[in-house]
Amino acid sequence: MNIKDNPRCTYCEEENQSVNHLFIECKVIKQLYSCFERQYKLENKLTTLEKLIGCDPNSKRPKLTMKRLGILRRMIYQCNHKDEKPKWGVFLEQMDKCYTYEYAIADRNGKIMQHLKFWEK
């Protein structure tokens, strides 16, 4: 883990960084979640719990949405440790890689139809 000399947020540099700020309050992260909700046409906005820990037992989301959210949250976490600002385009690239890797695995196992059904929801 990197020890930082400055307590300011890696992304917005306006507030002291905390877990809540990093995953919920930061204006850069809010913009990412907004893009996520628009891109995947979420009827209900992401809850605070979904943003903070990746799931909310009171929110019924499809598995694909939860997978995408997990990838977004992992990118936010990884960018923080690299002192890089997360970018929407990088997230979309990671989604493409995940799809491609899973397609290759499904192809090898003769399960392309299951793969396509999961990803086309």
N, C-alpha and C positions, 0 to 999 in steps of 0.2 A: 504494500500500500504506500502510496506517495504521501509524504508529509508536506503540507503546504504552509508557506510562510504567511500567506495572506488569507484571511477568513472569507473574503468576498467570493461570491458565486463565480464559478468558472465561465458561465455562459453570459450572464447579464452584467456582472460586476457591480450590481447595485445593492444587493443585500448580502448579509452573511449567509453562507451556505449551510443548510441543514438538510436532512432527508426530506422534510416537508417542502422546503423551498425548491430543492432539486427536482422533485417529481410532481409538485402541485403548483407552487406559487410563482416560479420563475417565468417571466414573460416570453422567453425563448421557448421554453417547454410548453407553455400554454398554446403558442402558435403551432407547435408540432401536433399536439392533441387536436387542435382545430382542423388542421389538414387531414389528420387521420379520420376524424368524424365525417368530414366532407367526402374524402376519397372513397370510403367504404359505406357511405350513405347510412350512417347509424341513426335509427329513429330516436333513440334515447342517448343523450350525451354520456360520455364516460363518467362514472362516479368517482368521487375522491378516493375511495378504497381501491378501485380498479387502477387508478393512476399510481397510488402509493404502493400497493403490493401485487397488482396484476390480476386480481379477481375480486368479486363481490358476490357472496352467496345470495344476495337479494336481486341480483341482476342476471337475467337469463340471456346469455350471448351464445351465438354459434361457436363451435370449436375453432373454425377458421378465424373468426374475429379475435378469439383469445390467443391463438397462435401469433397472429399479426401484432397484437398488443404486447405479447411477450418479447417479440423481436424488437419492437420500438423501445420498450423499457430497457432491454439489454444494450441497445445502441446508446441510449442516454447514459447509462451507467458506465459503459466502456469509454465514451467520449469524455466523461468527467475525469476518468483516470489518466487519459491521454492529454488533458488540458486542451481539448478541441471542442468547438461548438458543434452540436449535432445538426445535421442538415437533412431536410426532407428528401432530397435527391439521393443521398447516401442510404436512407432507409429503403427507398424504392429499389435501389440496387441490391440491397440485402434480401429483400423480398423475392426479387428475380432469381438470385442465387439459391435461395431456399427452395423455390419452386423447381428449379433445374435439378438440384441435387435429389430432391424427393422424386422427381420424375424418373431420373436414372435408376434410383433404387426400386421404384415400382416396376419399371421396365425389366430390370434384372429378375424380379420376383414374379413377373407375369401378372401384375396388378395395376396396369395403367388405367383401367376403367374406374377403379376405386379412387385412384389418385385424382383423376379428372373430376369425378363427382365431388370430392372433398374441396378442391380448389375452385370449382366453378360456382360455389354457393354465394 
